[in-house]
Amino acid sequence: MRRLSTHDAVIIGAGPAGSSAALTLARRGWAVAIVEKSAFPRRKVCGEYVSASNIALLDHLEIGDAWRANAGPEIRRVGFFSGETCVEAPMPGAKYGPPAKDGFGRALGRDVLDALLLQAARSAGVEIFQPCRAVAIDRDGDMQSVHIQARDDNSADETTLRAPVIVAAHGSWEPGPLPSQIEKTNRPWDLLGFKAHFTGSSLAPDLMPLLAFPGGYGGMVLADHGRLSISCCIRRDMLARLRGNHGSSRDGPKQDGQASAADAVLRHLMASSRGVSDALDGARRDGPWLAAGPIRPGIRACYEEDIFRVGNAAGESHPIIAEGISMALQSGWLLATELAGAPSGRAGREAAGRRYQAAWRKLFSMRVYAAAAIARMAIGPGGAALMGAAVRIFPQSLTLGAHISGKTRPITGLT
Ligand SMILES: Cc1cc2nc3c(=O)[nH]c(=O)nc-3n(C[C@H](O)[C@H](O)[C@H](O)COP(=O)(O)OP(=O)(O)OC[C@H]3O[C@@H](n4cnc5c(N)ncnc54)[C@H](O)[C@@H]3O)c2cc1C
């Protein structure tokens, strides 16, 4: 059976970027479809920290109260753990709401956050195709067709979603046949992402330490339900060395069946940082280790041929600054606002794309460059020791780093 359905916009991916764009467009009267390959709730490789700079936007998207009710404690201190070094400094607050008050970031499991956002999109009238994968995009005059496949559906059924606007919100870590997807790499310096939750950790509830260790970096933060979220990125060649098997990580880690990679990562984290081993002493893992990547930091085109990109698909900062969710939520909103205000027709959409790209670069480029510089320092030879020495002498550099990485910079223009 063939099913054809027509919308004003089709959004591929229901991470924070896709749901933010879908929700905003639907509230502006657009007929929107969103395609998500995974069933929710689902866990995801991510540190799960949401900066305070997003609070006003979360309120605008009408999920601020749910976020406050579910998220972990306010993070008022930023830290640095490496070797024997455990240093901390104040986290800067971000102003939000009238009258402007200080807000602090908090962490919320991606199983909860992404489901909340998608539920809000559903309530705003977005049609959701889930679990369904977008497998091809064809141009068809002024319209485009997105072909989707239901997961586990081996029948000959075909569903095609048509719209003049396609939004690529599928992230950047998975290769695929769509023109907006990025080719996979297999280089020794690729960074692979790992993440797990633990309960019963002794990490101070208001502290988020950056972890620097040989071959990578990471972070820890207390999220919802007393879950500690620990996540990191590690070089492919370092992971192979830690596993004692140089061939085993050739294709990169997968979601399942990589317990030995995860064990090697955990052992390395604990051995490289007193702060990590102290925090995890007596803690119990809650759920499996997840793996993803390689990550693809950098700035990409925000639109091409009526395919608009948001979130990681548009550009990605090294997760060392924990700003990817901010960039995803905010870029989804920015694009939707430009598109909703544009005259209909191709010329209007292209003008909206140009304005969106300019706004994206103004808001996020600095974050991408700052994160690349910090990541290079952390991963480079002797870098972690050098950073440790610097923050011991000048702990305020951690507060400064949080400012530079955009943690206090809200988007403007929310009405
Ligand atoms: C180790 C690590 C730690 C991190 N920690 C933090 C942190 O603490 N704070 C922070 O702000 N950021 C953090 N990040 C970054 C953050 O996770 C990402 O930037 C963010 O998830 C990007 O959101 P997105 O919506 O663009 O994409 P994603 O969250 O990747 O969502 C994309 C969605 O698209 C779906 N999809 C993909 N392909 C298809 C398809 N073909 N059809 C249908 N659906 C599809 C996927 O299933 C997914 O649900 C971290 C990243 C890593 C690697």
The ligand as an SDF file (V2000), in Angstrom:
LIG
                    3D

 53 58  0  0  0  0  0  0  0  0999 V2000
   29.8640   12.4810   25.2080 C   0  0  0  0  0  0  0  0  0  0  0  0
   28.9170   13.6140   24.9140 C   0  0  0  0  0  0  0  0  0  0  0  0
   28.4340   14.3900   25.9620 C   0  0  0  0  0  0  0  0  0  0  0  0
   27.5740   15.4690   25.6980 C   0  0  0  0  0  0  0  0  0  0  0  0
   27.1080   16.2080   26.7510 N   0  0  0  0  0  0  0  0  0  0  0  0
   26.3130   17.2810   26.5160 C   0  0  0  0  0  0  0  0  0  0  0  0
   25.7980   18.0540   27.6070 C   0  0  0  0  0  0  0  0  0  0  0  0
   25.9980   17.7570   28.7770 O   0  0  0  0  0  0  0  0  0  0  0  0
   25.0500   19.1460   27.3040 N   0  0  0  0  0  0  0  0  0  0  0  0
   24.7860   19.5220   26.0140 C   0  0  0  0  0  0  0  0  0  0  0  0
   24.1530   20.5610   25.8080 O   0  0  0  0  0  0  0  0  0  0  0  0
   25.2160   18.7650   24.9620 N   0  0  0  0  0  0  0  0  0  0  0  0
   25.9580   17.6520   25.1830 C   0  0  0  0  0  0  0  0  0  0  0  0
   26.3680   16.8640   24.1350 N   0  0  0  0  0  0  0  0  0  0  0  0
   25.9370   17.2200   22.7600 C   0  0  0  0  0  0  0  0  0  0  0  0
   24.4790   16.8580   22.5010 C   0  0  0  0  0  0  0  0  0  0  0  0
   24.2430   15.5120   22.8440 O   0  0  0  0  0  0  0  0  0  0  0  0
   24.1150   17.0640   21.0140 C   0  0  0  0  0  0  0  0  0  0  0  0
   24.6740   18.2660   20.5600 O   0  0  0  0  0  0  0  0  0  0  0  0
   22.6030   17.1040   20.8290 C   0  0  0  0  0  0  0  0  0  0  0  0
   22.0530   15.8420   21.1170 O   0  0  0  0  0  0  0  0  0  0  0  0
   22.2400   17.4920   19.3890 C   0  0  0  0  0  0  0  0  0  0  0  0
   20.8440   17.4950   19.2640 O   0  0  0  0  0  0  0  0  0  0  0  0
   20.1480   17.2670   17.8280 P   0  0  0  0  0  0  0  0  0  0  0  0
   18.7000   17.4460   18.0610 O   0  0  0  0  0  0  0  0  0  0  0  0
   20.8430   18.0700   16.8080 O   0  0  0  0  0  0  0  0  0  0  0  0
   20.4860   15.7580   17.4510 O   0  0  0  0  0  0  0  0  0  0  0  0
   20.2160   14.4110   18.2500 P   0  0  0  0  0  0  0  0  0  0  0  0
   20.0000   14.6720   19.6910 O   0  0  0  0  0  0  0  0  0  0  0  0
   21.3330   13.5050   17.8360 O   0  0  0  0  0  0  0  0  0  0  0  0
   18.8230   13.8800   17.6660 O   0  0  0  0  0  0  0  0  0  0  0  0
   18.7430   13.4120   16.3510 C   0  0  0  0  0  0  0  0  0  0  0  0
   17.5220   12.5010   16.2770 C   0  0  0  0  0  0  0  0  0  0  0  0
   17.3410   12.1300   14.9100 O   0  0  0  0  0  0  0  0  0  0  0  0
   17.0010   10.7540   14.8360 C   0  0  0  0  0  0  0  0  0  0  0  0
   17.3850   10.2900   13.4920 N   0  0  0  0  0  0  0  0  0  0  0  0
   18.6310   10.1660   12.9940 C   0  0  0  0  0  0  0  0  0  0  0  0
   18.5920    9.7550   11.7180 N   0  0  0  0  0  0  0  0  0  0  0  0
   17.2770    9.6290   11.3940 C   0  0  0  0  0  0  0  0  0  0  0  0
   16.5740    9.2380   10.2100 C   0  0  0  0  0  0  0  0  0  0  0  0
   17.2290    8.9160    9.0810 N   0  0  0  0  0  0  0  0  0  0  0  0
   15.2180    9.2110   10.2440 N   0  0  0  0  0  0  0  0  0  0  0  0
   14.5460    9.5450   11.3820 C   0  0  0  0  0  0  0  0  0  0  0  0
   15.1610    9.9040   12.5220 N   0  0  0  0  0  0  0  0  0  0  0  0
   16.5040    9.9660   12.5300 C   0  0  0  0  0  0  0  0  0  0  0  0
   17.7820   10.1220   15.9770 C   0  0  0  0  0  0  0  0  0  0  0  0
   17.2010    8.9100   16.3890 O   0  0  0  0  0  0  0  0  0  0  0  0
   17.6940   11.2170   17.0580 C   0  0  0  0  0  0  0  0  0  0  0  0
   16.6030   11.0280   17.9260 O   0  0  0  0  0  0  0  0  0  0  0  0
   27.1920   15.7660   24.3640 C   0  0  0  0  0  0  0  0  0  0  0  0
   27.6590   14.9540   23.3190 C   0  0  0  0  0  0  0  0  0  0  0  0
   28.5190   13.8830   23.5970 C   0  0  0  0  0  0  0  0  0  0  0  0
   29.0280   13.0460   22.4610 C   0  0  0  0  0  0  0  0  0  0  0  0
  1  2  1  0
  2  3  1  0
  2 52  2  0
  3  4  2  0
  4  5  1  0
  4 50  1  0
  5  6  2  0
  6  7  1  0
  6 13  1  0
  7  8  2  0
  7  9  1  0
  9 10  1  0
 10 11  2  0
 10 12  1  0
 12 13  2  0
 13 14  1  0
 14 15  1  0
 14 50  1  0
 15 16  1  0
 16 17  1  0
 16 18  1  0
 18 19  1  0
 18 20  1  0
 20 21  1  0
 20 22  1  0
 22 23  1  0
 23 24  1  0
 24 25  2  0
 24 26  1  0
 24 27  1  0
 27 28  1  0
 28 29  2  0
 28 30  1  0
 28 31  1  0
 31 32  1  0
 32 33  1  0
 33 34  1  0
 33 48  1  0
 34 35  1  0
 35 36  1  0
 35 46  1  0
 36 37  1  0
 36 45  1  0
 37 38  2  0
 38 39  1  0
 39 40  1  0
 39 45  2  0
 40 41  1  0
 40 42  2  0
 42 43  1  0
 43 44  2  0
 44 45  1  0
 46 47  1  0
 46 48  1  0
 48 49  1  0
 50 51  2  0
 51 52  1  0
 52 53  1  0
M  END
$$$$
